[in-house]
Amino acid sequence: MAELADGQLPQECPGSSSAQAGRAAACQGCPNQGICAAGAAAPDPAEAAALRARLRAVRHAVLVLSGKGGVGKSTFSALLALGLAADQAKQVALLDIDICGPSIPRMMGLDGEQVHQSGSGWSPVYVEENLGVMSVGFLLSSPDDAVIWRGPKKNGLIKQFLRDVDWGEVDYLIIDTPPGTSDEHLSIVQYLSAAHVAGAVIVTTPQEVSLQDVRKEINFCHKVKLPIIGVVENMSGFICPKCKNESQIFPPTTGGAEKMCQNLNVSLLGKVPLDPQIGKSCDKGQSFLSEAPDSPATSSYRNIIQRIQEYCDQRNFQEEKIIYERNKNVVHV
């Protein structure tokens, strides 16, 4: 992705996978111009083949994104994985690519666990028989260790997670990403071109400070041709457990996610109210969905998870229909 010169708009960068990479007017002055123009950003054919072989068994890859940090993206990723895995017939994997801030191990109750090597690659750490997790947090000697890496090393680890982890047959691969639209995001989208990408779920909070960065994330998805499953408004009001009245802790001064989604023609998957038990459950590594089944937040989560499942099923049906029509035409020819 190009560095911005004075006055240059972020959306002018064509992206490293574009045919105009390194050649567009916006690329002038970018330190990565030569790399992009030479096609060095594209994956090596052998590596691409290895990624395709490993990811062939992934039915749906879902990225969880947010332009802003602190909106509950990792919490949503963890609860989405737990909610999907409640169906014992489904195999679910949760990949944490927030290299500098890996919080998934604690949220999933896996602090102190380590990755084991087998003949078929790295083995995920399992929460349940049908829910495996991988995170850089499993590779650190202490949870307090800082990961001080530049972009290329982060990207190398992301590639290794996708290529070398023995995920097995997976119905849903949930990918928790860091905030922003930079190296890790470009890399994961590029590497996942070898998999069945269902799309992205974008998490925000109601206030404009968050929404302004989420609009950038939506723009990023459009530019890299990543389908958007929808937006989740997290921390959307607080419902008092006693009087049941709702208070707006983060007032939606510009209309919140609902107004933004209407303006940008993006689906609003749902709104999740604040519940102090969510934070407590995450700190203890417990499933909030199981700990507080009657909470309004749990109801919201379950509705959102159902909508994501329906989206993935519909997308899978459409892809199978396209393949069927293509094969039918080949036979007729």
N, C-alpha and C positions, 0 to 999 in steps of 0.2 A: 504494500500500500504506500502511496506516495507521501512524502513529507510535504506539508503545506507551505507555500511561499506566501508573502504578504498579499492579502486580498484574494487568495485562491479559496474557492469553496470546496468543502470536503467531498461533495457528490461528484466533483469533476474527475476524481481518480477512477480510471476504468477497471481497476482490480487486477491482481496478478494473473488471473486465469483468462482475461479478456484477450481477444485478437489484437486489441490496441494497446496492450500492456507494454509500457516503455516507449510507445510511439505517439501517443496522444499529446496534444498541446499541454495538458495538465501535468505531464510527466517531466517537462523541462525543469531542470534544477533539482530533481529528486535524486538522492544518493543511490537509490535502488534502480534507477532507470536502466542501466546497463544489464543488470541481472534479469529484469523483467523482459527487456527487449530480446535477450538471448534465449529466453525460454527456460532459464535455469530454475524458475519458480515451479515449473511443471514437475510432477513426480517422475522419478526414474521408471522406465517401463517394467523392469524386474520388480521394483518395489510396488508399483501399481498392481502387478499380477499377484503379488503376495497379499496385498490388502484385499483384493477382490476375492481371493481364495478364503481368507479368514472371515470376511464379512458377508460371504454368500449366504450364510445360515441366519443372518439377522433379517427378520421380516419387516420391522419398523424401527427406524432410528428417529428419536425425538430430541431435539436440542432445546434446552431451557436457557433463555437469554434475558438480559436486561441491560439497558444502557447505563443504569445507575446502580451503584453498590448499596447494600443495606436494605433492599426492598423485600428480602425473604426468598430470594431465588433458590438458594441451596435447600432451604426448608421445603419449598414447593417441590423441588426435584426429589428429595427424600420421601416425601409423603405421596408423590405421584408413583414412585417405584413401589412403595409399600401397598398403596391402594390397588395397583395393577396386579401385584403378586398375591393379593388376597384370593384371586382365582388360582387354585392349585394346578389347574390345567395349563396355565401360562408360565413360560420361562421369562424372567425379567432380569436385566443387567443394568447396573447403575455405574456410570463412568464419571469420575470427578476430574475435570481438566483445569480446575482452578489451582494452578501449580503453586502459586505463592500463598494462597489462603485455603488449604484443603480442610473443610469443616465436615465433610460427609462422614468420615470414620466415626467421629463423636456422635453425630446425629443418628447414625445407624447402630450405635452400641458396639462399635468395633475398634475402639481405642486400644492400642497395644498389639493389634494383630499384625502379622507379617505376610508378605507374599511368598509363595512356595513355587519352585520351579519343577516342571515335569517334562517328560519327553515331548509333549505337545505344546509346550510354552508355559508362560506364567499362569498360575491358577488363581482365579478370583477368590476373594474372601466372601464366604457365604453367610448371609443373615438367616435365610431359610433355604431349604433344598432347591427352591425355584427362584431365589433372589441372590445374585452374585454382585459383588462390589469391587471396584478397582480405583485406587487413589494414590497420589504421590505420598499421602500421609502414611501409608503402609511402608514406605521406603525410608522414612526418617528415623533416626535413632531416638529422637525425642520429639514430642508434639510441639515443643517450643522452638525447635530448630527453624531458622529462617532459610528459605530457598531464594538465593540471590543469583538468578540466572538471567542472561540475555535471551532475546527472542529465539535464535536458532536452537539453543539447547532445550527450551520449552517445547518447541515444535517437534524436535527429535523424540522427546518423551511421549508426546501425544501420538505420534506415529507408532511408537513402540507399543503403547497401550492398545492401539487398534490392531496392529499386525501380530504381536507376540503373545497377547493374552488369549488363552483357550476359552473363549466365550461359549462354545458349543452352539446348540440350536437355541436361538433366542427369539421370542415373540416381540419383545420391546427392549430396545437399548436406549436408556434415558441418559442424556449427557448434560451434566451440570457444568456450565461455563463461567468464567470470570466476567465481571462487568466490562462493557466497552465493545469496540468494534475493531480490534487490532490483530496482532499476530496469531494468537490462539484461535480466534474466530475464523480468520482466513484459512488457517491450516486445517481445522476440523472440517470445514465445508469442502475444502479441496480433497482431503483424504476420504471423506464420506461419499464422494462421487462414485466410489466402488460399491456402495451399499444402497439399500432401499430407504431413502430418507423420506420420512412422512412429512417432516417440516419442523417449525420452531414454535414453541410457546414462549411468549414474551411477558415477563412479570414487571408490574409497576405498582406504585402506591398512588393515591388520589391526587396529590398536590402537584402543581405545575413544575416545581423543581425536578421531580422525577419524570414527568411526562415529556419535558423538553429533550431529555436524553433518550427516552424510549422512542420518540419520533425518529431520532438518528438510527436507532436499532432497526426500526421498520424499513427505513431507507436502505440500510445495509443489506437486509434480506432481499429487497427488490433488486439491488445491484448485483448480488451474487446468485440470483435466481433460486433463493431458498424459500420454499412455500411457508406461509405463515398459518399455523393452525388457529391461532387466536391469541388474545391478550387476557391476562388474569390481573384484576385489581386486588392487590393484597392490602391488608391493614385497612380495609374499607369500613370504617366506623367501628364502634365498640358497643356491644349489646350488654347491658347490665344483667347479670345472672339473677338478680332479685326482682327488680321492677320491670325488666325487659325493655326499657327505653333505650334508644340508640343515640349515641353521641359521636360527633365527627372529630376524631383526634387529629386527623390530617385533612382539613377542609378541602374539598375539590373546587378551588377558586375559579378554575377555568372549565368546569364541567366534568372533571375526572376522566377516567379511562373510557367511560361510555361516550362522552362527547368526542373524544379523540378518535375512537374507533368509527364513529359515524362519519367524521370528516375524512378519514383515510380509507374508508371502505374495508375495514378489518373486523373480524368477528371478535366480540367480547365473550369469552368463555364463561366468565362469572366473577363475582366479587366475594372475597373472603374476609369476614370481620375479624378484628383483633380478639384474641383470647389468651390470657396470661398462661394458660396451660400448655399452649404450643411451645413457648420458650422453655418451660420446665421440662416438657417431654423430650425436646431436642437435647437439652443439657444432660439428661439421664440416658439418652440413647434408646428411648422408648417410642412406640408409634402413637402419636396423638390421636389417630383415627380409632385406635383400640382403647386408649386411656379415657377419651372423652366422646363416646359414641353419640351422646345427645346434644353436643355443642352445636350451635348454629354454624360455626366454622367447619365442623366435620360434615354437616349437610352440604355446605357449599363445595367443599373439596370433592365429595363423592359425585355431585352433579357435574363438576368440571372434568373429573376423571372419566365419567361416562361419555361426555361429549368428545373427549380426546379419543377414546376407544372407537366411537362411532365414526369419527373423521378418518382414523386409520383403516377401519374396515371398508369404508366407502372408497378411499383412495386405492386400497388393495383390489377391490372389485373393478375399479376403472382401469387399473393397470392390466389385470387379467383379461379384461374385455378387449383392450388394445392389442394385446399379444394374440388373443384368439382371432381377431379380425385380420391381423397381419398374417398369421399362419394360414388362415382360410384363403386369403388372396394368393399366397404363394402356391397353395395346392391347386387353385384354379388355373394359374398360369402354367 
